[in-house]
Amino acid sequence: MSGAAGLGQRLGRPDRPVLLFSITPPRASTSAADRQRVADVTVQRLRPLDLDALILYDIDDESDRNGAERPFPYLPTVDPGGFAAAHLQDWERPVVVYRCVGKYDQASLGRWLRAQHPDRVGTVLVGASSSTKPVRTSLTQAHALWRATAPAVPLGGVAVPERHARRGDEHRRMLAKQAAGCSYFVSQIVYDTGAATELAADYRQACSEAGVAPAPVVFTLSVCGSTRTLAFLNWLGVDLPGWMREELERAEDPVAVSAAQCLAVAHELAAACERLGLRYGFNVESVSIRRAEIDASVRLARQLGERRAALGQRRSAPVPTAGEVMAR
């Protein structure tokens, strides 16, 4: 895992939207040999894509956020930082390791932060899933620990458009996280472009009023291929417009329909961010074990990479003179 261009450098390019791909590590019960096999297959699958980094999620039991039965059972996974260090040596670009900070005491979290090379590893520190959940380290404490131990490691924060739609203050949360050290944001899964666009606009305005430059906002897209996955998204608090839910439920090939919806969402959000002058990007989430959904996620990432390349070509093309325009 070398990462010739570090994550900070990749995030800092104003001419190029960020493109990430996210997975969950294998289950904790997976043997060491199978963990390596999963890593090798992942690298082989993603290496041809024009990705800036690979995200590794930190899975936590979030039953406290919702009293309803969880559609998929909670199964502990391998530590994401340990999985990256032990099994992703052949991945040549940076990784972003999520940390649900309430799971860790400050000593162990600090040791992990200090051991990371800032060109190879970034992190997204995630707070508790509810205000009632007991934690070993709060998000405020984790941010302070990052500043004290590893301020060069690119630090990201979570942005939740649905929370902004309900409370109207997510842009202020983002501004506070930025003041604490966050240099980029990764959203929860987005299907409702209205809520995400409103959050982007309010965040852009808040930064302007505060006199600070906005950090890149990376919107998460996820291909949904079954009604059970739909139920899980609802359990997580992800809002799907009614028409989109009905289209997926009626579709003969929900994977293809969902992938097309994700691409349309990306185009709409990209256009909105371009209008706002807000740096942005996309994170293609692939946490399913179903091959059809995995393949669709890879295709979606490839399409987004192709769109980014075309956008770069348009931006680098010489601007015609007035005489050339008249001659046409």
Number of C-alpha atoms within 10 A of each C-alpha: 16 14 16 12 14 21 22 20 12 18 22 16 12 13 12 17 27 24 26 26 24 22 17 19 25 20 14 13 11 14 11 13 10 11 20 17 13 17 22 16 10 14 17 12 13 16 13 10 18 17 20 22 26 24 26 24 22 23 19 16 12 15 17 13 16 13 9 9 10 15 15 11 9 12 12 15 18 18 20 23 22 13 20 22 13 13 18 19 15 13 21 16 21 27 29 26 25 24 23 22 24 22 17 16 14 17 10 9 18 17 12 14 22 17 11 17 15 20 21 22 29 26 23 24 23 18 20 20 16 12 10 9 12 11 16 11 20 21 17 13 14 24 18 14 19 22 15 12 16 19 16 16 22 25 28 25 23 22 25 23 30 22 16 19 15 10 9 14 15 22 23 15 16 24 20 12 22 21 11 17 18 21 19 25 23 21 19 22 25 23 25 16 19 17 18 24 19 17 24 25 18 18 23 23 15 18 19 12 9 10 9 13 13 22 22 21 25 23 28 22 28 25 29 24 23 17 13 12 15 18 15 16 17 13 19 17 16 20 18 17 12 8 9 14 15 11 14 21 15 9 14 10 12 19 21 18 17 25 21 15 20 22 17 14 19 21 13 15 22 20 13 19 18 12 10 14 13 21 25 26 24 23 26 26 23 21 16 17 8 10 9 13 23 18 15 21 26 19 15 20 25 18 15 24 20 14 14 19 15 12 14 14 11 11 12 10 8 8 10 9 9 8 8 9 9 8 7 5
